Amino acid sequence: MNRLINVKDIVTKFGTRTIHDGVNLHINKNEIFAILGESGSGKSVLMKEMIMLIEPYAGEIDILNYKLNGISFKDAQALRRDWGILFQFGALYSSLTIAENIEVQLKEYTNVSKSMRKKLVESKIHLVGLDPHVGALYPSELSGGMVKRAALARALSLEPKLLFLDEPTSGLDPIGARNFDKLIVELRDLLGITVVMITHDLDSIFSIVDRMAVLADKKVVAEGTLENVLQSQHPFVEEFFKNDYTKERYKDKVENV
């Protein structure tokens, strides 16, 4: 498979506190890849390092054939155009309408005309399953699920190759969460994008994730398909995947491994 992301020997420190101590993983083209782990394991920190919001203490991250270590400003800008990001709570600008939120990156990174930007915004709103009138509304006028979809439309505005999602189903009711999962798969298949997501949602993990990495003890303690990860005897993996609730709810998948 074509690897789009390689994370090698990442060490992350905040003062005297070490968050990661030799994290290694890779992400393949067109897969939905999940990062999960115990609280404080540095899942969000690792994603922030991938999107260049934080610089690791040591190690290397390669994304789309760019090495992030010492990357030039020009290359960093080019790389940012190739990914979209959905933050946990949407992070929409409250003073802008949904259409204006989606248009922000089109204004910043492209030279397309105002009329073309309008058409592109409308197409993204439609793509994520929102009604056209939503573009004229403000974030405060939307439900939690609609905010997630609007933020996703913004993340897709530049037609990225990579989509980073931070807890995409958090705060959604079960039906909304499953519909959002379905949307992610449809977008991956339709657009040919690669999805990297941080999640604790077992339904997402068992239904839409192709491969995953489990962070614990400052390292990746399990990586691969669900079947691969379930083979791990690490205490966190055992607790997360093999507790009584999980065994009962996902009986067929757990017991077949």
N, C-alpha and C positions, 0 to 999 in steps of 0.2 A: 504493500500500500504506500501511497504517497504521503509522507509525513509533512504536515504543515507547521507543527510546533514541536520543538525539542527543548526540554528543560533538563539541564545537566548540572549536578552537584551544587544546587542552590543552597547558600547559607544566608540566613536573614537574621540580623541582630538589631534590637532596639536598646541601646545602652549596653548593659551587661546581660540583658535577657536574650537568649537565642530562641528564635521561633522555628526556623528551619535549619537542619544540620545535615545537608547532603540530600536534597530532594531531587529525584530523577523521575521523569515521565515523558511520554510522547503522545501526540494527538494526530490522528490520520485525517486525510481529506474526506469530507462529506459524512463524517460520523458525528453522533451526538455523544459528547464525552462529559462525564460528571466528575466533579471534585467533591468529595465528602470526607468527613472526619469528625473527631471529637471537638467539643468546644475549646477554643483557644489553640487549635492545631495550625492556624494560619491559612485557612482556605481563601478568605477574602484578600489577605495579604499577598498570597501567591498570584491571584488574579490581577491585583493592582500592579505587581511586578511585570506581568505579561503585557499589560496595557500602558506601561511606562509611567505610572503614577508614583511608584516607589522603585528605588534602585537596590538590588540585593547587595549584601556585603561581599559575597563571592559566588562564583559559578557563572554559567552561561545560559542564556535563553535565545533561541533562534525562532523567528516567526516569519513565514513566507519568504524564506531565504535572506532575511535581514538578521544580522547579529545585533542584539540590543546593547551589548557592551560598547560604549563609545560611539553609538549611532549618531550620525550627523543630523542637524536640524532639518535639512531638506529630506533626508530619508525617513526621519521620524514622521514628518508631515505626510509623506507618501504612504507610509504604513498605516497611519491613522485613517486614511481614506478607505483602506481596505478592510476595516472592521467596524462593527456596530456594537454598542454597549447598552444593555438594559440593567440599570441599577435596581436594587431591591425595592425601593419605594417609588420607582419611576423617574424621580429627579426632574420632573417637568418644570419649566419656568411658570410660576403661578400667575405672573402678570401678562403672559402671552396666551393667545388662543391655541388650541391644539394644532391648527394649520400653521400658525406662526412658529410653534415649537418644532414642528417637523421641518420647516423651511430654514431653520437656523444654519444647519450644516450645509445646505445647498447654497446659501449665501456666502458662507465662509470658504468653502472648498471648490466651488464651481463658478463658471462665468455664464451660466445659462440665463436666459431672459426671464423677466418677471412672469410672463404668460406661461412659459415652459415650467417654471418652478411651481406655479399654481396647478398645472396638470400633473406634475410629478407628486405633489402633496396629495392630491385627490386620489391618485392611483395607490399610494401607500396606505391611505385611510381605508380604501376598499380592500386592499391586500390582507389587512389584519382583521377584516370582518366587522368594521365599524360603519355605521350609516353616514352618508355624506354630510348631513347637518352637524355632525360632531365636530367638524373642523372649525366651526364658528364658536364653539363653547370653550370655556376655561376649565383647567384641571379640577377646580373646586366643584364644578357642576357634574362631574363624572363619578360613577361608581368605581370601586377598587379594581374590578375586572376591566372596565373601560380604560382606566388610567394605565394599566399594564399594557393593553393593546395599543393605546396611543403612544406610549413610550417605545414600544416595539416598532411602531411605524416610523418613529424618529430614528431608531437604531438602523432601520433598513433604508433610510433616505438616500444613501450613497451607493446602494446596491453592493454591500460588502461581501467579501469572501469568507469572513469570520464573524461569528455572532457570539458575544460574551453575555451571559445571563447570570445575575446574582440573585439567587433564591427566587426564581420567576413565579412560583406558585404560592409564595408566602402571602398570607392575608386574604387569600381567596377561599370561597366556600368549596366543598368537594366537587360540585358540578362545574363551577368556574375553573377550578384547577385542572380537571380532566379535559375540559374544552381547550384550555391554554396549551396543555401537553399536545393535544391533537393538532393545534395550529402550528406548533413548533415543528412537528414531524412533516406536516404539509409544506411548510416553508422550506425546510431542508430539502425535501424531494423536488419541489417546484423550482427553487432557485439554485440548488446545488451548493449550498453553503455548508460550512462546518460550524457546529455549535459546541461551545464550551460553557458548562453551567455548574454553578455551586448549588447544591440542593441537599435537603434532609428528607425530601418527600419520597417516601417508599413507593408510592404509586408511580411516580415518575421514573424512579430507578428501575422498577420491575417491568415497566411497560414501554418506555421510549429510549432509554439509554443503551447505546451500543457497547461502550466500554467506560471504565471509571478508574479513578485512583483514590485510594483511601489514605488520608493523612493521620498519623498518630506517632507519638514519640519523636516528633520533629522530622519524620521521614515519611516516604510512601511505603506503607506496610503491605499493600496489596494493589495490584493493577491488572486490568484486563477486562474480559467480559464478566457478566454476573456469575457465570459458572466458574471462571478462574478465581474470582474474589471469594466466593463461598467456600473454596478449598482452603482458604487461609485459616489458621488457628490462632491468629492474633486476638487478644482479649477484646479489643474494641470491635473487631469484625464479628466475633462471636456474640457480643452483647447487642450489636446493632441489627444483625441479620438473623440471628438464631434464637432470639427471645421467644417466649410463648406466643405473644401477640403476632409476631411476624410469621412464625411457623404455622399458626392457624389461618391467618388471612391469605398467605401466599403458599399454602401447603404444597400444591403441585410443583411449584418452581423450586422450593427449598428442598423437598424430600427427594426430588429427582437427581440431585447433585451428590 
